[in-house]
Amino acid sequence: MTIEQTALKEKPAQAQPAMKLAVTSAKAPEFVKGRRDFFKYRDLGVTKATDGWMRAQVTSAVTGMTQPTGWHYHVCEGQFVYTLKGWVELEFEDGTNCRLEAGDSVFIPGGMLHQENRTSDDLEILEVSIPADMGTVAVDPPAKRTNAA
C-alpha cells in the first residue's frame, strides 16, 4: 500500500477543537445579531459545531445601503464572502474597488482596511470567518495611493 492510499483510508488526526456535524434548514432559519442594522444574519451552525473556530452565515440586506460603512478592519485570520444574490461595492486600503455580483467572491485577510460603499436592496452573501468571534475596529481612511512612475 502506498502512502497516498494509506492517507485516504485513515481518519485525519483530531483537530482542535473537536468538530461536530452541523445541519441547518432554510425552512427554519436562526437569525442572530450582527454588526450592521441594515443587514440580517442567518446563523448556519458552524460556530457551535467548531466551538468558535469558524463562523458561517448568510447575510441579507434589510434595505439597500446608500452610505459607506466607514473604514474598518476585522480582528480575525480572514473573512471569505461569496455573493449569492444582488451586489455589494467594496473599497480596500490598497486602492482596489470592486462590485461583487451573484457568483463573485472575495477573501479579505484579517487586519486589511476596507469599507462597504453600497449594496442592492436584494443583497444576499455567504460570509465565513476564522475565528467565529471576529472583532471590528473603525479606523481613519487610509492615505490615498498614487501610482508614481
RACOR-V362277 format. One record per residue. RES is the residue in one small letter. PSI is psi in degrees with one decimal (999 if undefined). Layout:
res=<RES & RES>
psi=<PSI & PSI>
This chain:
res=<m & t & i & e & q & t & a & l & k & e & k & p & a & q & a & q & p & a & m & k & l & a & v & t & s & a & k & a & p & e & f & v & k & g & r & r & d & f & f & k & y & r & d & l & g & v & t & k & a & t & d & g & w & m & r & a & q & v & t & s & a & v & t & g & m & t & q & p & t & g & w & h & y & h & v & c & e & g & q & f & v & y & t & l & k & g & w & v & e & l & e & f & e & d & g & t & n & c & r & l & e & a & g & d & s & v & f & i & p & g & g & m & l & h & q & e & n & r & t & s & d & d & l & e & i & l & e & v & s & i & p & a & d & m & g & t & v & a & v & d & p & p & a & k & r & t & n & a & a>
psi=<134.0 & 166.6 & -40.9 & -42.5 & -40.7 & -44.5 & -36.3 & -29.0 & -22.2 & 143.6 & 137.5 & 154.2 & 146.9 & 122.4 & 152.5 & 126.8 & 171.4 & 133.3 & 148.6 & 157.8 & 140.3 & 122.5 & 127.9 & 162.1 & 135.5 & -20.0 & -21.6 & 66.1 & 147.0 & 112.5 & 142.9 & 162.4 & 142.0 & -169.4 & -28.3 & 137.9 & -23.5 & 6.3 & 153.9 & 148.1 & 118.2 & 115.9 & 136.4 & 12.0 & 0.6 & -36.3 & -48.5 & -41.0 & -25.1 & 9.7 & 40.4 & 1.0 & -34.2 & 150.1 & 139.9 & 132.8 & 157.2 & 122.4 & 127.6 & 143.4 & 133.7 & -40.4 & 156.4 & 141.7 & 132.8 & -13.8 & 140.9 & 151.6 & -20.7 & 151.2 & 140.0 & 170.5 & 162.8 & 138.7 & 95.1 & 174.5 & -39.9 & 161.9 & 128.1 & 133.0 & 127.3 & 125.2 & 120.4 & -36.0 & 147.7 & -151.0 & 159.1 & 138.4 & 128.2 & 153.5 & 138.9 & 156.5 & -25.0 & 4.7 & -6.4 & 130.7 & 134.1 & 155.7 & 110.2 & 125.3 & 173.6 & 126.3 & -11.0 & 156.4 & 165.2 & 142.8 & 125.6 & 113.2 & 145.3 & 140.4 & -6.6 & 124.5 & 136.5 & 170.5 & 150.6 & 132.1 & -41.5 & 158.6 & 161.0 & 163.2 & -23.6 & 21.0 & 135.3 & 122.2 & 152.7 & 124.8 & 133.7 & 132.7 & 152.0 & 120.1 & -179.7 & -43.8 & 89.3 & 115.0 & 155.1 & 128.7 & 118.4 & 141.0 & 164.2 & 154.3 & 144.3 & 157.0 & 141.4 & 134.0 & 141.4 & 146.6 & 86.3 & 137.4 & 999>
